Amino acid sequence: VSARYAMRYFATVSKSSSNAHVEDKVLASNPIT
């Protein structure tokens, strides 16, 4: 996953979801954290 794609993804998700939802998706897609 490129940084450019990640930034676009976060921008899109943050516009259409709450911060809690964004955190859930980040945790789900990044089990390392």
C-alpha distance matrix in Angstrom:
0.0 3.8 6.6 8.4 6.6 6.8 10.3 11.3 10.5 12.5 15.1 15.7 16.0 18.2 20.4 21.0 21.2 22.8 21.3 22.1 20.1 17.0 17.6 18.0 14.8 13.0 15.2 14.8 11.0 11.3 14.6 14.7 16.0
3.8 0.0 3.8 5.3 5.3 6.3 8.7 10.0 10.6 12.4 14.3 15.4 16.5 18.2 20.1 21.4 21.9 23.5 21.9 23.2 21.5 18.1 18.9 20.0 16.9 14.8 17.5 17.6 13.9 14.0 17.4 17.1 17.8
6.6 3.8 0.0 3.8 5.5 5.0 6.1 8.6 9.6 10.4 12.1 14.1 15.2 16.1 18.3 20.1 20.4 21.6 19.7 21.5 20.2 16.5 17.3 19.1 16.3 13.9 16.8 17.6 14.4 14.0 17.6 17.0 16.9
8.4 5.3 3.8 0.0 3.8 5.5 5.3 6.3 8.6 10.1 10.7 12.4 14.3 15.4 16.8 18.7 19.8 21.5 20.1 22.2 20.7 17.1 18.6 20.4 17.4 15.6 18.9 19.5 16.3 16.6 20.4 20.2 20.1
6.6 5.3 5.5 3.8 0.0 3.8 5.5 5.1 6.0 8.6 9.8 10.5 12.1 14.0 15.4 16.7 17.7 19.8 18.8 20.5 18.4 15.2 17.0 18.2 14.8 13.6 16.9 16.9 13.7 14.7 18.5 19.0 19.1
6.8 6.3 5.0 5.5 3.8 0.0 3.8 5.4 5.0 6.1 8.5 9.8 10.4 12.0 14.2 15.5 15.8 17.3 15.8 17.4 15.7 12.2 13.5 15.0 12.0 10.2 13.6 14.1 11.1 11.8 15.6 16.0 15.7
10.3 8.7 6.1 5.3 5.5 3.8 0.0 3.8 5.4 5.2 6.1 8.6 9.9 10.4 12.3 14.4 15.1 16.4 14.9 17.3 16.0 12.4 14.1 16.3 13.7 12.0 15.6 16.6 14.2 14.6 18.4 18.6 17.6
11.3 10.0 8.6 6.3 5.1 5.4 3.8 0.0 3.8 5.5 5.1 6.1 8.6 9.9 10.7 12.6 14.1 16.2 15.6 17.9 16.0 12.9 15.4 17.1 14.1 13.4 17.2 17.5 15.1 16.5 20.2 21.0 20.2
10.5 10.6 9.6 8.6 6.0 5.0 5.4 3.8 0.0 3.8 5.4 5.2 6.1 8.4 10.0 10.8 11.7 14.0 13.5 15.3 12.9 10.0 12.5 13.7 10.5 10.3 14.0 14.0 11.8 13.7 17.3 18.6 17.9
12.5 12.4 10.4 10.1 8.6 6.1 5.2 5.5 3.8 0.0 3.8 5.5 5.2 5.8 8.4 10.0 10.1 11.5 10.3 12.5 11.0 7.6 10.0 12.0 9.7 8.9 12.7 13.6 12.1 13.3 16.8 17.8 16.4
15.1 14.3 12.1 10.7 9.8 8.5 6.1 5.1 5.4 3.8 0.0 3.8 5.6 5.3 6.3 8.9 10.1 11.8 11.3 14.2 12.8 9.9 12.8 15.0 12.9 12.6 16.3 17.2 15.8 17.1 20.6 21.5 20.0
15.7 15.4 14.1 12.4 10.5 9.8 8.6 6.1 5.2 5.5 3.8 0.0 3.8 5.6 5.3 6.5 8.6 11.3 12.0 14.4 12.1 10.0 13.4 14.7 12.3 13.1 16.7 16.8 15.5 17.6 21.0 22.6 21.3
16.0 16.5 15.2 14.3 12.1 10.4 9.9 8.6 6.1 5.2 5.6 3.8 0.0 3.8 5.4 5.2 5.7 8.3 8.9 10.8 8.3 6.5 10.1 11.1 9.0 10.3 13.7 13.8 13.2 15.4 18.5 20.4 18.9
18.2 18.2 16.1 15.4 14.0 12.0 10.4 9.9 8.4 5.8 5.3 5.6 3.8 0.0 3.8 5.6 5.3 6.5 6.6 9.6 8.4 6.4 9.7 11.8 10.7 11.3 14.6 15.6 15.4 16.8 19.8 21.3 19.2
20.4 20.1 18.3 16.8 15.4 14.2 12.3 10.7 10.0 8.4 6.3 5.3 5.4 3.8 0.0 3.8 5.9 8.0 9.5 12.4 11.0 9.8 13.3 15.0 13.8 14.9 18.1 18.7 18.4 20.3 23.3 24.9 23.0
21.0 21.4 20.1 18.7 16.7 15.5 14.4 12.6 10.8 10.0 8.9 6.5 5.2 5.6 3.8 0.0 3.8 7.2 9.7 11.7 9.5 9.4 13.2 13.8 12.7 14.7 17.6 17.5 17.7 20.1 22.8 24.9 23.2
21.2 21.9 20.4 19.8 17.7 15.8 15.1 14.1 11.7 10.1 10.1 8.6 5.7 5.3 5.9 3.8 0.0 3.8 6.6 8.0 6.0 6.7 10.1 10.7 10.4 12.5 15.0 15.2 16.1 18.2 20.5 22.7 20.8
22.8 23.5 21.6 21.5 19.8 17.3 16.4 16.2 14.0 11.5 11.8 11.3 8.3 6.5 8.0 7.2 3.8 0.0 3.8 5.4 5.3 6.5 8.9 10.1 11.0 12.6 14.5 15.5 16.9 18.4 20.3 22.3 19.8
21.3 21.9 19.7 20.1 18.8 15.8 14.9 15.6 13.5 10.3 11.3 12.0 8.9 6.6 9.5 9.7 6.6 3.8 0.0 3.8 5.4 5.0 6.3 8.7 9.9 10.5 12.3 14.2 15.4 16.2 18.1 19.6 16.8
22.1 23.2 21.5 22.2 20.5 17.4 17.3 17.9 15.3 12.5 14.2 14.4 10.8 9.6 12.4 11.7 8.0 5.4 3.8 0.0 3.8 5.4 5.1 6.2 8.7 9.9 10.6 12.3 14.3 15.2 16.4 18.3 15.6
20.1 21.5 20.2 20.7 18.4 15.7 16.0 16.0 12.9 11.0 12.8 12.1 8.3 8.4 11.0 9.5 6.0 5.3 5.4 3.8 0.0 3.8 5.4 5.1 6.3 8.6 9.9 10.5 12.3 14.1 15.6 18.0 16.0
17.0 18.1 16.5 17.1 15.2 12.2 12.4 12.9 10.0 7.6 9.9 10.0 6.5 6.4 9.8 9.4 6.7 6.5 5.0 5.4 3.8 0.0 3.8 5.4 5.2 6.2 8.6 9.8 10.6 12.0 14.2 16.1 14.1
17.6 18.9 17.3 18.6 17.0 13.5 14.1 15.4 12.5 10.0 12.8 13.4 10.1 9.7 13.3 13.2 10.1 8.9 6.3 5.1 5.4 3.8 0.0 3.8 5.4 5.0 6.1 8.5 9.9 10.2 11.9 13.5 11.0
18.0 20.0 19.1 20.4 18.2 15.0 16.3 17.1 13.7 12.0 15.0 14.7 11.1 11.8 15.0 13.8 10.7 10.1 8.7 6.2 5.1 5.4 3.8 0.0 3.8 5.5 5.2 6.0 8.6 9.8 10.8 13.3 11.5
14.8 16.9 16.3 17.4 14.8 12.0 13.7 14.1 10.5 9.7 12.9 12.3 9.0 10.7 13.8 12.7 10.4 11.0 9.9 8.7 6.3 5.2 5.4 3.8 0.0 3.8 5.4 5.0 6.1 8.3 10.3 13.0 11.9
13.0 14.8 13.9 15.6 13.6 10.2 12.0 13.4 10.3 8.9 12.6 13.1 10.3 11.3 14.9 14.7 12.5 12.6 10.5 9.9 8.6 6.2 5.0 5.5 3.8 0.0 3.8 5.4 5.2 5.8 8.4 10.3 8.9
15.2 17.5 16.8 18.9 16.9 13.6 15.6 17.2 14.0 12.7 16.3 16.7 13.7 14.6 18.1 17.6 15.0 14.5 12.3 10.6 9.9 8.6 6.1 5.2 5.4 3.8 0.0 3.8 5.5 5.0 5.8 8.2 6.8
14.8 17.6 17.6 19.5 16.9 14.1 16.6 17.5 14.0 13.6 17.2 16.8 13.8 15.6 18.7 17.5 15.2 15.5 14.2 12.3 10.5 9.8 8.5 6.0 5.0 5.4 3.8 0.0 3.8 5.6 6.1 9.6 9.5
11.0 13.9 14.4 16.3 13.7 11.1 14.2 15.1 11.8 12.1 15.8 15.5 13.2 15.4 18.4 17.7 16.1 16.9 15.4 14.3 12.3 10.6 9.9 8.6 6.1 5.2 5.5 3.8 0.0 3.8 6.2 8.9 9.6
11.3 14.0 14.0 16.6 14.7 11.8 14.6 16.5 13.7 13.3 17.1 17.6 15.4 16.8 20.3 20.1 18.2 18.4 16.2 15.2 14.1 12.0 10.2 9.8 8.3 5.8 5.0 5.6 3.8 0.0 3.8 5.4 6.1
14.6 17.4 17.6 20.4 18.5 15.6 18.4 20.2 17.3 16.8 20.6 21.0 18.5 19.8 23.3 22.8 20.5 20.3 18.1 16.4 15.6 14.2 11.9 10.8 10.3 8.4 5.8 6.1 6.2 3.8 0.0 3.8 5.5
14.7 17.1 17.0 20.2 19.0 16.0 18.6 21.0 18.6 17.8 21.5 22.6 20.4 21.3 24.9 24.9 22.7 22.3 19.6 18.3 18.0 16.1 13.5 13.3 13.0 10.3 8.2 9.6 8.9 5.4 3.8 0.0 3.8
16.0 17.8 16.9 20.1 19.1 15.7 17.6 20.2 17.9 16.4 20.0 21.3 18.9 19.2 23.0 23.2 20.8 19.8 16.8 15.6 16.0 14.1 11.0 11.5 11.9 8.9 6.8 9.5 9.6 6.1 5.5 3.8 0.0
